[in-house]
Amino acid sequence: MLIWENTKLALNGLIANKMRSFLTMIGIVIGIASVIAIMTLGNSIGMSVRQSMDSLGANQIVAGIQKKNTGQKISSEGLTYLDGPRVEKPSETDLITQEMLDEIKERFAREIMGISLTEQVGEGKIQTAEKRAYVEITGYNYDGLENERLTLLAGRTLTERDQEEGRNVVLASEKMVRKIFGDHLADAVGNTVEVLMDKQYVKYTIVGVYQYEESAMDFTVSSEDDMRSVLYLPLKAAREQKHNTSGYTRFTALAAPGVNVEEVSKELQRHMNEQYYRNNESFQISAMNMEAMVKSVTRMVSGISLVIAAIGGISLLVGGIGVMNIMLVSITERTREIGTRKALGADNNSIRIQFIMESVVLCMIGGVLGVLLGIGVAFAATRAMGYQISPSLYGIAASVGFSALIGIFFGYYPANRAAKMDPIEALRYE
């Protein structure tokens, strides 16, 4: 009950001096708003990065050949990475063979649901009398194509028979098909297109049309007409066109649902190095996973946000000093009121609590206004940057709580000074 009465007294005091109270709160409002805006913006960027990486495949483990003892780094997740360019090209005996991949699929049958293999054929142009389209031809094996999760709009997907026989058949994007064949997507199925690559034409038969989705890379080109879409080709056909009949330099293992991707990644790296590369003096296998990268990026963004928020929080100290100053002024103006209360029986603790509550209420109101302003600024910033806003609930709770602590800390000295006033001297004060 005493707290509620003191709160009402504090509110009445603030209302009686609106302009002074508002000017005093500005420091608190700006400090809290800056902290909230920075933490919310960092949280939103972190969430966007996580979603982007998840869309790339949080269940993917990329393993590849790495040069030994050349700028080798060990991450906090226990995985090795290469720092700097490779200085030696692996020979055919250093490559990852199909027999190795088959053994891995059997060895990790419960942890891995597939192995994705790709082969970049190159970039080219499809040109007709009046129309053109730019494409990127990439070979995928069956598991890799399944992992792409393409939405088929017309025709069929690449079959296992297409893969085994290395047929020159492709899945084309609706974007490319609309440019060359028009809006009737089904008309493109069964047709042959000629792609100009390296001054040579290569013929491909379209067997399916998939839904085109823009990626971040699409914004690097000069115009929409120059955007490239992927022609998905069977892996065997792609490797034959590249005259590549040897092994692989890298592969992507697709972790099964529910497994610990980081643990599987470390175990896969350890197994391959012990089983196949123990006696290889030049190369080893390095494995990395998107989940570890997501955690690393999230920690980095969060750390930067906290540092900047801490710098912004310095303004809270300035605001707190302003609160202390105005409370000292308020106590001087209300000396006779303090003396009257003491004369009527109020003890030192009651006086102290009254003025501490007034300081706390002042800071809490400033804190709430700062939170609202900070979220508004963060919303505008994230919208301008194209991110989805993700308010930091921890930051909001911490900021409001910190506002109360500032009120207590900076209000205690003036309140204690008021509590120690001599009632007789206070009543004589003019």
N, C-alpha and C positions, 0 to 999 in steps of 0.2 A: 504493500500500500504506500509506504514511504517513497519507494522508487517511482511509482506512478505520479504521486504528488510533485516530486522533484522534476519529473519529466514535463508535467504541465507548466510548472514554474519556468523551466528552461525554454519551452516553446513560447510562452508569453513574453519572456525577455527578448527572444529573437524577433518576434513579431513587432515588439515595441521599437526595435532598432533594425528595420528591414535592410536599409542600404548598407549599414555597417556590417550586419551579419552576412549579407551577400558578398561584399568585398572580402570579408575574412575567409569565406568558403571557397573563393576562386582558386586559391593555391591548392586546396584539397581536391577540388573538382578536376583541375588540370592534371595533377599528379596521378589521381586514380584513373582518369580517362586515358592518359598516355600508357599506363601499365596495362589496362584492359585492352586497349586497341592493339598494342604490340603483341600481347599474349594470344589474343583472338586471331590476329592475322597470322602469327606463327603456327597456331593450331590448325587454321584453315589451310595454309600452305602444306603443312605436314600431312593432313588428311588427303589433300589432293595428290600429293606425291605417292602416298601409300596406295590410293585407289589406282593411280596410273600404273604403278609397278605391279599391283595385283592383277590388273587387266593384261599386263604382259605375261603374267604367269608366275604367281607366287609359289606354285608347286614345281617349278622347273629347276633342274640342277644342270648347269652347263659345265661340262668337263672337256678339257682340251690339253694338247701337248704344250709343255712349257720348258724353256731352256733352264738347265740346272745352274745354280751358283751365278746367276746374273741378275743382280738387283732383286733378289728374292725377298719377299716380305711375308710375314706371318700375321694374319689378322687376329682380332680378339676372338673370332669364332673358330680359330684353329685351322683356317683354310689358307693356302698359299696363293699369292698373287704375283704377277710379274710387273716390275717397275722399270719401264723403259722398253725400247724396241728389241725384238729378237735379232740376234746377230748371226744366227746360223739356221739354215733351212733344214728341216728334218728329212732324212732319207726315207726310202720306202720301208726299210726295216724298223724305222722309228714310229711309223704311223699306227693308228688304231685300226685293227682288222675287224672284219665281220665276225670271225670266230670269237674275238674278245667280247664283242657286243652280245653275241648269243650266250656266252658264258655268264655275262653280267646279268642278262635278263633271267637266266635260270637261278643264279646265285641270289639275286635280290627280287625273287618272284613276288614276295609279299609287300615289299617296299616300293617297287617300281612297276607301273602299269604299262609302260611303253618307252621306246627310245626314238626320239625325233632326229632325223637326219635331213640336211638340206644341202643344196648345191646351187650357187649363184651362177647363172648362165650369162647374164648381162642385161644391159638396157638397150631398148630399140624403139623404132617408130613404125607404126602401121599407117601407110599412106594410100589413099585412093585419089580419084580425080579431084574431089572437092573437100575431102575430109581427112583428118589425121588424128592419131591418138598415140600417146607415149606409154610404153609399158616396161615393166621390169620382169624378166623371166627367171623364175626360181623353181628348182626341183625339190619336191618333198616326198618323203616316203609315206607309207600309210599312216603310221602313228603320228608323224608330224602334221599331216593334213587334218587328221582327226582333232589334233590339239588346237588347230586354228579356229575351230568352231565356226565355219563359214555357214551363212544362211543361203541355201540354194533357192534361186528364183525361177530357174528354167533348166531343163535337161537333167543330167545326172552328175554324180561325183566321179572322181577317179577310182577305179576299181583295183582290186589286187591283181587282176589279170593285166590291166594297164601297166601296173608297177612291174610285174614279172617280165612282161614282153618289151618294156621300155618304149611304149607307143608314143608317137608325137601328138598327143592329145592334151588339151589344156582346159582349165577352168578360167573363164574370163569375167572381169567385173562388169556390172551393169553400166558403170560409167563409160568404159571403153565401148561396150556393145551399143549404147545409145548414140555415141558419136559416129560409129561406123555403119551400123545397121538400122538405126532408128529406134523408136520406142517399143516395137514388138520384139521383146527379148527372145521369144521362142524361135524367131526367124534366124537368129544367129547360130542356133544349135545345129551341128552338122556341117556348117560352113568352114571353109579354110581361110586363114589370114596369113599374109606374108609379112614378116617382121624384118625390118632392115637393121642389121647389127654388124658393125665393123665392115661396112661396104659390101655385105653379103645378105641375101634374103634367105630366111628360114621359114618353112611352112609349118603351120600348126592347125590342127582341127579342133574346133570348139565343141566340147561335149556337155558343158554346163555353164550357167551364168550365176554368179554369186552376188549378194548384196554388198555394195561398196560402202565402206565406212571411212570417214576422214581420220587421219592421224595427225599428231603434232608435226610430223615431217612435211605434211602437205603445205604448211605455211612458209616453207623455205623457198618455194619456187616463185617465179615472177607473176604468173597468172594462172587462172583455173584451167585454161586450155593446155598449159604445159605440165599439169599434174600427172604423175605416173601412177598407174595401178598395176597390180601383180597378175601375171599369167602363171597359174599353178600347173607345173609340169611334173610327170612322174620322175622320181629321183634317178632311175636307171637311164632314162632318156637324157636327162640333164647332164649326167656324168659322161655319157657317150659323146654328147655335143662338145663337152669340155675336154674330151680325150683323157679323161681321168678314170683309170681302171685300178688304181692302187687303193690304199686304205684312206682313213679319215683323220683330219687334224683335230676335230672336235665333234661332240655329240651332245644332245640334250636329253637327260633322263627325266621322265614325267613321274613325279612321286605320287603314290596312291593316296587317296583321301584318308585323313586321320593320322598319318605318320608324321614324325618329327623331321621336317625337311633338312634342318641343319645337321642333325645326327646322321641321317642317311647320306648327306653330302660328304661329311667327314669320313664316314665308313667306306663310301665308294672310292674316294680319293686314296685312302690307305690301302684298300684291297688291290686296286689297279697298280699302284706303285710297288707293292710287295710281290704281286703275282706276275706282272709283266715288265716292269721297268726297274727292278732292283739292280740288274746288271747293266743297265743302260747308262753309259758315262755322260751322255750329253743331255738327255731329255727325261722328263717325268710328267705325271699327270697332275693338273691343277683343277680343282672343282670349286665352283662357287654357286650360290643359290640366291634367288631374288629375295627370299625372306630375310637373309642376313643383310642384304643391301638396304631393304626397307627399314630394318631396325637401326642400321648405321645412319641413314639419312634422317630418320625421325629424331635420333639422339642429337644429331648435329643441328637441325632446325630448332629443336627445343632448347638446346644450350645457347644458341645465338639469341633466341627470344628472351630467355631468362636474363642474359647479360644486359641486353638493351632495356628490358623492363626494369632491371635494378638501377640502371643509369637514370631512367625516367622517374624512378621512385625517389630520387634525390629531391625532386620538387615537393614531395610530400613533407620532407623535413622543413623546407621553407614554409610550406603551408602550416605546419605544426607550430613553428615559431610565431607565425602571424596569429594563430589561435591563442598562444600564450600571451602575446602582446595585448590583444583585444580583451582577454579575460582580466588582465591587470588593470586596464582602463575601466572595465565594467565594475570591478571591485572597488576602485577608487570612487566611482560615481555613486555606488550603492553603499557607501560606508554607514550612513545613518540607518539604512534598511537592515544591515547586518547587526548594528548595535541594538536596534529595536527587537529583532528576533532573539538576540542573546538575553536582553532584558526580560523577555517573556518566557524564558526558560530553555531556549534551544541550546544544545551543547555543541562543543567544537566539532564533533563527528557529523552532526546534522548539517552544519554550515559547510563543512568540507564536501560532503556528498552532494549537496545542492549545486555547488559550483563545478564539481567534477562532472555531474550529470549534464549541466549546461554545456560544458566543453564537449562531452561525448555526443550529445544530441546535435550540436553544431557540426561536428566532424562526420557523424553518420549521415546527416542530410547531404553534406558535401560528397560523401562517398557514394551514396545512391545516385545522385545527379552525375557524378563522374562515371559510374558504371554505365548509365544510360547513354551518356555522351560518347564514351569509349566504344560501346557496341555499335552506335550509329556511325562513328568514324570507320570502324572495322568493316561494317556492312558495305559502306560506300567504297572502301578500298578494295575489298575482295570482289565486289561486283565489277569494278573497273578492271581488275586483273583477270576476271573470268573464273574465279574460284567460288566454291560454295562455302558460305560462312559457317564456321564451327566455333561458337563461343566457348571460351575456356571456363568451365564451371568452377574448376579449382581456383583460377585467377579471380573470378568474381567473388567467391567466398572469402578468399584470402584478402582481397582488397577491402571488402566491407569490414572484415575482422580487424585488419590493420588500421582502418579509419577509427574504430573504437579504441584501439590501443593508443593511437596518436592522441585522441581526446583525453584519455586517462593520463598519459605520460606528460603531455604539455599542459594539461589542466590541473595537475596535482599541485604544482608550486603556487599558482595564484589561489587555488582553493585552500591550501594549507595556510597561506598568508591571511586569507579572510577568516579562517577558523581561529587564528591566534590573536585576532584583534581584541583589544580591551573594550568591553561594552560601554564603559563610561566615556572613554576617549572617542569611541565611534559615535556616540550620541552628541558629543560636543562638536563633531566635525561639521564644518560649513562648506 
